[in-house]
Amino acid sequence: MTILIQFIHPYPERSRANHAVLDALRDLPGARVNDLYALYPNFYIDIQREQALLMEADVVLFQHPFYWYSCPALLKEWIDVVLEQDFAYGAKGLALRGKRWLHSVTTGMPATAYAPDGINGIAVAELLKPFELTACFCGMTWLEPMIFHGAYAADEAQMARYGQALRRRLETLA
């Protein structure tokens, strides 16, 4: 099984949690890390390269922080230009059919903030709905997302546990 890890963080040096995730996954057999901000700091995405990586993958993991109820801007741009008609959807767009899409996000707030009575008033799963719809539109299988809440206040052990839980989840997909 081939896993494409789409790492999307505009300031990776500031993120202990996202580093912990990458540390847990780096040596995962069959995994390839694709750091979008390192590759495309000016947002000029190599569409053919990205599509080729997707075609090789069985599972695509999107690892990113939760920004303003969504994703970092480069992931939105990536979706807009890479998942184009006749590649990802449309009459000829069969390239991603049957592949699995897994989202793993980090949030700065605790889980209670993403409850109906929390400060945000909505669950992260609901906020990820556009990604789920995108995966389904492309013929991909949407997998239950993994969410690491409270990343700002988390200690090293909590971050490592999350990274290992994500690793185990990916291993079970094999």
C-alpha positions in Angstrom: 0.0 0.0 0.0 1.2 3.5 -0.9 0.4 6.4 1.4 0.8 10.0 0.2 1.1 12.3 3.2 0.1 15.8 2.1 1.7 18.0 4.7 0.3 21.5 4.6 1.5 24.0 7.1 2.7 27.5 6.2 4.8 27.8 9.4 6.0 24.3 10.2 8.8 25.5 12.5 6.1 26.8 14.8 4.1 23.6 15.0 5.2 21.1 17.6 2.1 19.0 17.0 2.4 18.7 13.3 6.1 17.8 13.7 5.2 15.1 16.1 2.8 13.7 13.5 5.5 13.7 10.8 8.0 12.2 13.2 5.6 9.3 13.8 4.9 8.7 10.1 8.3 9.4 8.4 9.5 5.8 8.4 6.1 4.2 7.8 6.5 1.6 5.0 5.0 2.8 1.7 4.6 6.4 2.9 5.8 9.5 1.1 5.7 13.0 2.6 4.8 15.8 0.3 5.4 19.1 2.0 3.3 21.5 -0.1 4.5 24.8 1.5 8.2 23.7 1.1 7.5 22.9 -2.6 5.2 25.7 -3.5 5.9 28.8 -1.3 4.6 31.0 -4.1 1.5 28.9 -4.8 2.7 27.8 -8.3 1.7 24.2 -8.1 3.2 21.6 -10.4 -0.1 20.1 -11.4 1.3 17.1 -13.4 3.7 16.2 -10.5 0.9 16.3 -8.0 -1.5 14.3 -10.2 1.2 11.7 -10.7 1.7 11.4 -6.9 -2.0 10.9 -6.5 -2.2 8.2 -9.1 0.6 6.2 -7.3 -1.2 6.5 -3.9 -3.8 4.2 -2.4 -4.4 6.4 0.6 -4.0 10.2 0.7 -3.5 11.7 4.1 -4.0 15.5 4.4 -2.2 16.7 7.6 -2.7 20.3 8.5 -3.7 22.7 11.2 -7.3 24.0 11.3 -7.3 27.6 10.2 -10.4 29.7 10.6 -12.7 26.7 10.4 -10.9 25.4 7.3 -7.5 24.6 5.9 -4.4 26.7 5.1 -4.7 28.6 1.8 -2.3 26.4 -0.2 -4.5 23.3 0.3 -7.5 25.2 -1.1 -5.4 26.2 -4.1 -4.1 22.7 -4.5 -7.7 21.3 -4.5 -8.7 24.0 -7.1 -5.9 23.3 -9.6 -4.9 19.6 -9.1 -8.4 18.0 -8.8 -9.4 19.2 -12.3 -12.1 18.0 -14.6 -11.1 14.9 -16.7 -8.6 13.9 -14.0 -10.5 13.8 -10.7 -14.1 14.1 -12.0 -16.1 14.3 -15.2 -16.6 11.8 -17.9 -12.9 11.0 -18.2 -12.0 11.8 -14.5 -11.5 8.4 -13.1 -7.9 8.7 -11.8 -8.9 8.8 -8.1 -11.8 6.4 -8.0 -11.5 4.0 -5.1 -8.6 5.7 -3.5 -9.0 6.6 0.2 -8.9 10.2 1.6 -8.0 10.7 5.3 -7.9 14.0 7.0 -5.8 14.6 10.1 -6.1 18.1 11.6 -4.7 19.9 14.6 -6.7 22.5 16.4 -5.5 25.0 19.0 -8.7 24.8 21.0 -9.9 21.9 23.2 -12.6 19.5 21.9 -15.2 21.3 24.1 -14.8 24.4 21.8 -16.2 22.4 18.9 -19.4 21.3 20.5 -22.9 22.7 20.0 -22.5 24.6 23.3 -18.8 25.4 22.8 -17.3 28.7 21.7 -17.4 27.6 18.0 -20.9 26.0 18.2 -20.1 23.3 15.7 -18.1 20.1 15.5 -14.9 19.8 13.4 -16.4 16.9 11.5 -19.1 19.3 10.2 -16.6 21.9 9.3 -14.7 19.2 7.3 -17.8 18.5 5.2 -16.6 20.3 2.1 -13.5 18.0 2.0 -15.8 15.0 2.4 -17.9 16.1 -0.5 -14.8 16.8 -2.6 -13.5 13.3 -1.9 -16.9 11.7 -2.8 -17.2 13.9 -5.9 -13.8 12.5 -7.1 -14.9 8.9 -6.4 -12.7 8.6 -3.4 -13.6 6.9 -0.1 -13.9 9.3 2.7 -12.4 7.9 5.9 -13.4 9.1 9.4 -11.1 12.1 10.1 -8.6 12.2 13.0 -8.5 15.4 15.1 -5.9 16.5 17.6 -7.6 19.1 19.7 -5.7 21.5 22.0 -2.4 21.3 20.2 -1.2 24.6 21.8 -1.4 23.3 25.3 -0.5 19.7 24.6 2.7 18.2 26.0 5.2 16.1 24.1 3.7 12.8 25.3 0.2 13.8 24.1 1.5 14.8 20.7 3.5 11.6 20.4 0.4 9.5 21.3 -1.6 11.2 18.6 1.1 10.6 16.1 1.3 7.0 17.0 -2.5 6.6 16.9 -2.5 8.1 13.4 0.3 5.7 12.4 -1.7 2.7 13.7 -4.7 3.9 11.8 -2.7 4.0 8.6 -1.1 0.6 9.3 -4.6 -0.9 9.7 -5.6 0.4 6.2 -2.9 -1.9 4.7 
